[in-house]
């Protein structure tokens, strides 16, 4: 770590943040990064010199414990503290990530038009212009290289970088597994399949494409290109991988084994700054029920903790029909039972399930969910859980409707012995 003072700019190269993701009620930074601090703002950059975090200082900023983060997909996210207790009850975290797109309209928060946030973005652009003027001065070589990369990575370059990421993997990741909130969605996406088995009529994040596994050649090229894309900053990401798209569990053991081995070797997990290793993927009722023990035995022996999120949506036949989910309720119940069984039997595998949350579904939707989880003695208290995915129809997103849906969520949560949280729809 090296520090420099250029007039009012305090610059620190390669600061060491936390090496483990934690659930804490105060600001925390993960990984290795560099920082530029002015009298009014703090700017933090990844190891490629790309802006990563932005936080205002002083009374003009909304709250001293809140900040902005930019993702590899070039989305800015505002981390709102809100009511710590209320946020934790809803999401299992102390911060609510406000997104610049309307995927979590149940919260109704949009801080991006607020004057302090807009001022922060302008300050970043002003900083880049100022840094360009400093590059002609006699600066230490490491400092000059860092400032040159910061000046180069303007908003146009960052947009192009996001496009390059999406080109490598074959398109934007429309939704990340909700379990990946445990690593603050900081992961490398590798697509092992396209499309979805069901393409339910209720879902707004699916591509509409039929399910099709990727070839080994395509996966190998992705992994190679992703290593190049992340560059020096890979050591901040390579401990967490998302295997997409919407039902990676269905590709089977052979392709999963091929992919995880290539990822671990190519990304060099042993050189990761972050501790531990996590693997995230989606599954379906079909893929979960049709997966044999040999697959789970394999996953359990990987150098990862594997998190599988399964979309069940409802155990009520009438609700499944309305959602256009071509799965019988009996299969949903069988998949839920297998989820509990896998969580109980395998130490390094955790499966969670999604159910929809809406006030205009048949009354038996929530009754069937309550029946599904009641009178069971085989839950593992620290493993598994349920995510409720809010459905708010267009034109029905009033403050009153949001409050009513949140009230319904709390009622369902109070009756559920499993950890229950809202599903945050975050893309990449």
N, C-alpha and C positions, 0 to 999 in steps of 0.2 A: 504494500500500500504506500503510495506516494502522495504528498499534498503540496499544492502550490497556491500562491496568492497573486493574482493579477488585478491590481487595483481593488475593486469591490467584488471580484469573482474569487470565491473559495473553491478550489478544484481538488478533488481526491480521486486518484486512479485505483481501480480494482479494490473497492471496499468489500469486506467479507460479511455478508448477512447471515441469517440463520440457515443451518444446513438441514433443518427438519421443519415440516409444515406443522403448525400448531393452531389450536383454537384459542385465541386470546382476544381480550377486549381492548387492545391498544395497537397502534400501528406497528407493523413488523415487516421487514424486508427479507426476502429469501434470495439465496444465490450470491453470485459475485457480480458486482456492478461498479460503475463510476458515477461521480456526483459533481454537479456544479451548483453552488449556492450563491444567490444574490441576496440583497436586503429584503426582497419581496417574495422570492420563490425558491424552491428546491427542485432541480431537474436531475433525474437519474437515468443512466444509459446502460444498455446491455453491453456485452463484450464486443459487439460489432459496431458500437457507437450509435445505435438507434435509440431514440427516446423511449423510455420504458415507464417511468413514473413522473408525475408532475404534482406538486403540492404548494399551495400558497402559504405565506407566512403573514401573521398579523391579523388585524380585525377584519380585513376585506374578504378573507377566505371564510366559507360557510361554517366550518368547524375545524379546530386544530388537529383532530384525529382522523380526518377524512382526506382522500387523495384520489387522483386519476391514474389509471393504468392503461397502457396500450398493448393490445394483443399482437401475436404474430400475424393475425389476419387483418391488422390495422384498424381494429375497432377500439375506441376509447371507452373505458368503463369507469364510472364514478362510484367509489366505495363509500356508502352512506352508513354512518353509525346508527342513526335513528334511536329508538329505544332499545338498548342492548338486550333487555329481557325479551321484548317483543320480537326482535329480529331472530334471536336464537330459537325461540319457540317455533318460528315459521320455517327456518332454514337450517338450523343446527350450527350456525356460524354467528359471529358477533357483528358481521358487516353484511349489508345488502348491496350486491353489485347492480347498480343502475345502468342499464344498457341503452345504447343510442337507437335501438330498433324495438318495435312494440311486441316483444315476445313474452313479456311478463307484466301485462297491463293490469293485473289484479292489484299491484302495488300503487299504480297511478303516479309514480315519481318520474320527473324528467328534469334533472338539474342542468342539462346542457345548454339551455337558453339563458340561464342565470348570468348576470353581469360578471361576477367573480370568476366563473368558469371560462367564459369567453375571454376575459382579461388574461387568464392563465395561458390560453392558447396563443394569444397575441404576444405574450412575454416570451414564449418559446421561439416564435418566429423572429422576434427582435434579437434574442440571444444568438441565434444562428447568424444573423447579419453581422452582429458585433464580433463573433468569433472569426468570421472570414477576414475581418480587418486585422485581427491579431496574428494571423498566420504569416504575415510578412516580417514579423519581429523575430529576433533571435531567441528561440525557445528550446528547452531541452527536448531531445529527439522523441522520447515517449509521450511527453505532453503534446508536442506538435502533431504526432500521429493521431492521438486521441481527438484533438480539436479538429483536425482535418476530417476525420470520419464523422464527427458531429455535424460539421458544416455541410458535408456532402449529403447526409441523410435527411434531406428536406421532405416536405409532405409529398412531393411528386415521386421521389425515390421510394418512399415508404409504401405508397399506393402500388407502385410497380413491383415491389418486393412481395406484397400480399398476393398480387396476381400470379407471380412466379410460384409461390407456395401452392396456390390452388391449381395451377397448371401441372405441377409435379404429381399431385394426388388425384387429379381428374375432376376438380370442382371444389366448391366451398363446402365445408362441413356445416350442414344446416343445424345440427344439434349435437352437443357433446353429452356423454352419459352424466346423469346427475351426481353419481358417486365421485366424479372427477373434481367436484368442489373441494374435496379433501386435499388436493394438490393445487388449489386455486386455479384450476383449468390450465396449468402450465404443463403441457405435454406435447409429444411429437405424434402427429396423425399418420398412420399407415393404412391405406385402404386394401383390404383383402377381399372385398366383394362390393358390388353395387346394388342399389335398389333394396326393396323390402318384400317380404313374403306375402304380406297382406295388403298394403296400401289402403288402410282404412279410410273411410270417407270423412272422419272427424279430424284427421291429422293434418296439420298445416306445415310440417317440417319435412315430410317425406318427399322424395324426388319424383314419385310416380312410376319409376322404372321397375321392371321385374327383377327379381333377385338373380344375380349371376356372380359367381366367384371370379376373382382376378387370377391371371396366370402367374406362375412362379417367376417368369421373366419380368412381368410388369411389377411385381412386388419387389424383386431384386433391384430394378431400376429406380423405383421410388426411394428405397432405403439409401441407395448410393447418392441420389440427387438431394435427398433431405439432409444427409450429412454435410454436403457442400453448402446447401442453403443456410443451415443454422451456423455453420462455420465455428468460430471461436466460442460462440454462445451455446453450443450444443451441450457443454458440460453443465449448464443450468437446467437443461430440459431432458437429458437422456435417461433420467431415472424413471420417467413416466411416459407410457406409450398408449395411444388409443388405436385399437384395431377397428376400422370402420368397414362398411358404412352402417347399416341399420340392423344387421343380424350376423355378425361375424361368427357367432357360435355355430351357425349352420354350415360353415365351410368344412367342418370336421377336423379330426385330429391331425391328419397328414399336413394340410396347408397351415394350420395353426403352429404346428411344430416347426415346419420350414421357416415361417415368418419370424417366430420368436427367437429362433437360433440366429437367423441373419441379423435381426435387430440388435440382439445382445452383443454379437461379435463386431458388427460394423460401427455401432454407436459407442462402443467401448465403455460400458457401464461402470467398469472398475475405475474409470477416470472421472466419474461424475462428482461435481461439487456437492450435490444433494445426497443425503443418506437414503438407503432403502431403494426399492424398485417396485413400481406399480404398473399393472396392466389393466386397461379398461376396455370393455366391449359390450355391445348390446346382444341380447338374445330374444327369442320369441317362445311362445308356449310350445310350438312344434319342435323347435331346435332343442329346447331344454329337455323335453320328454324323450326325444329320440337320441339324445347323447348318452352313450354308454359310460360305465364307470371308468373304462380305460382312458377316456378323454379327460375326465376330472382327475384321475390319478396322475396323468401327465401334467396338467395345469398345476396341481398341488406340489409337484416336484420342481417347478420352474424357479429361477432365482427372483421371482416377482411375488407380490401379493396380487391375486387376480380378482377384479371386481366385475361382475356380470349384472347388467341391468335388463330386466325382462318386462316388456309391455304386456300386461294382462288386461288392463282397462276396466273390466267389470266381471263379476260372477253372476250377473243377472241376464238371462236370455233376452228379455225385452230391450235392455240397455245395449247389449251387444248388437242387436238388430238395428237400433237407431244409429249406432256408431258405424254401421256397415263393417263390423269386424267379423270376418268369416271364421269364427272359432266358437265351438259349442261351450256352454258354461261348464260342463263336466270336465272339459280339457283344461279350462282355467283353474278349476279346483285341483286337478291332478298336478298341474304345473306348480301351483302354490305349495302343495304338499312336498313336491320334489325339491323346491327351493329351500324349504325348512330342513329337509333331510340332508341336502348337500352342505348347507351351512353348519349343520351339526357334525357331519362326518369329516370334513376337510378343513384343516387348520388355516390354510393359505388361500382359501376361496371364499368370497362373500357375494351372495346373490341378493339383489333387491328387486322389488316389483313396483310397477307403475299402475295407478288406477286414476280414472278421470274424476274431476271435481267440477260439478255443475249443478245449478238449482233447477234446471229444466229437463232433468232426466227422470225416468220412472221412479216412484218411491222405493221400489225394492232394490235399487242400485246400492244404496248405503246399507240397507238391511242385509243384503247378501254379502257385502264386505265385512260387516260386523260378525255375521255367522261364520264366515270363512276363517277369521282369526280367533274366534272365541273357543273356549274349552279345549285349548291345546296346551300341553305341558312340555312340548319339545322345542320351544323357542330358545335360541341362544341369546341372552340379553345383550351381548356386545357385538353381535353380528346380524346382518340382514336389516331389513326395514322396508317401509312403504313410502313411495313418493306419490303425492296427489297432484295431477296435472290440471290446472285450471282451464276451463273452456269458457271464454267470454265472447259471445257472438258479436259481430260487427254491429255497432249502433246500440249495444247493450252494456257499454263500458262506463256507466255513470258511477259517481262516488258511492251512491246508495247501494248499487249492485255489487261493487267491490267489497263494501263493508259486510253485506249479507253473505257473500261467498267466503270471506274470511271467518265469519261466525260459523258457517257450516264446517269449514276446515277444523276449527277448534273443537267442535262437537265430535267430529270423527276421530280426531287425535285423542280426545279424552277417553274414548271407548276402545282404543286400540292398544293392546299390550306391546306391540312392536314400535320401535322408533318411527315416527311419521312426520314428514316434512313436505313443504311445497316443492314442486319440480321447477327449477330454474332452467329455462330454455336458453342456453348460451351457445352461440355458433363459433366457428373459427375460420 
